[in-house]
């Protein structure tokens, strides 16, 4: 099975964090996970964040470094751990936040 995922980020009410909802095809249930990223949101979504993702049951799925770069109207998403890029994705800004798709790096 191809391991792909979707994610939606929105800037937290106080700024300085992104709230995430995500899903990946590797989950055995059709439930969403969540996440919370800490970083500078003063320029919107672009930036580098320390993010913790949680499975639908609330347990930790991953702790990663998330980099969001804007290129025109598209966002490039990079997920790394200890300097090693694990996932890459792309996103589009919506009225409600930033919607993106991602997959494992070969």
JOFEN-V707931 format. One record per pair of residues at least 12 apart in sequence whose C-alpha atoms are under 10 Angstrom apart, sorted by the first residue. I is the first residue (numbers start at 1). J is the second residue. Records with the same first field share a line. If there is no record, write none. Layout:
# JOFEN-V707931
I: J, J
This chain:
# JOFEN-V707931
1: 25, 26
2: 24, 25, 26, 103, 104
3: 24, 25, 26, 27, 102, 103, 104
4: 23, 24, 25, 26, 87, 89, 101, 102, 103, 104
5: 22, 23, 24, 25, 26, 27, 87, 89, 100, 101, 102, 103, 104
6: 21, 22, 23, 24, 25, 32, 89, 90, 91, 99, 100, 101, 102, 103
7: 20, 21, 22, 23, 24, 32, 33, 34, 35, 89, 91, 98, 99, 100, 101, 102
8: 20, 21, 22, 23, 34, 35, 91, 92, 93, 94, 96, 97, 98, 99, 100, 101
9: 21, 22, 34, 35, 36, 37, 45, 91, 93, 94, 96, 97, 98, 99, 100
10: 36, 44, 45, 93, 94, 95, 96, 97, 98, 99
11: 36, 37, 41, 42, 44, 45, 96, 97, 98
12: 36, 37, 38, 41
14: 41
15: 38, 39, 40, 41, 42, 44
16: 37, 38, 39, 40, 41, 42, 44, 49
17: 36, 37, 38, 39, 40, 41, 45, 49, 50, 51
18: 35, 36, 37, 38, 39, 40, 41, 44, 45, 49, 50, 51, 97, 98
19: 34, 35, 36, 37, 38, 51, 53, 97
20: 32, 33, 34, 35, 36, 37, 51, 52, 53, 54, 97, 98, 99
21: 33, 34, 35, 36, 53, 54, 56, 99
22: 34, 35, 53, 54, 55, 56, 99, 100, 101
23: 55, 56, 101
24: 101, 102, 103
27: 55, 56
29: 56
30: 56
31: 55, 56, 57
32: 54, 55, 56, 57
33: 53, 54, 55, 56, 57, 58, 59, 60, 61
34: 52, 53, 54, 55, 56, 57, 58, 60, 61
35: 51, 52, 53, 54, 55, 58, 60, 61, 62, 63
36: 49, 50, 51, 52, 53, 54, 63
37: 49, 50, 51, 52, 53, 63, 64, 65, 66
38: 50, 51, 52, 65, 66
39: 51, 66
44: 97
45: 67, 68, 69, 70, 75, 93, 97, 98
46: 67, 68, 69, 70, 71, 75, 76, 77
47: 66, 67, 68, 69, 70
48: 65, 66, 67, 68, 69, 77, 78, 79
49: 64, 65, 66, 67, 68, 79
50: 63, 64, 65, 66, 67, 79, 80, 81
51: 63, 64, 65, 66, 79
52: 64, 65, 66
62: 81
63: 79, 80, 81
64: 78, 79, 80, 81, 82, 83, 85, 86
65: 78, 79, 80, 81, 82, 83, 84, 85
66: 78, 79, 80, 81, 85, 87, 88
67: 79, 80, 88
68: 89, 90, 91
69: 90, 91
70: 90, 91, 92, 93
73: 91, 92, 93
74: 90, 91, 92, 93, 100
75: 89, 90, 91, 92, 93, 98, 99, 100
76: 88, 89, 90, 91, 92, 100, 101, 102
77: 89, 90, 91, 100, 101, 102
78: 90, 102, 105
79: 102, 103, 104, 105
85: 104, 105
86: 103, 104, 105, 106
87: 102, 103, 104, 105, 106
88: 101, 102, 103, 104, 105
89: 101, 102, 103, 104, 105
90: 102, 103
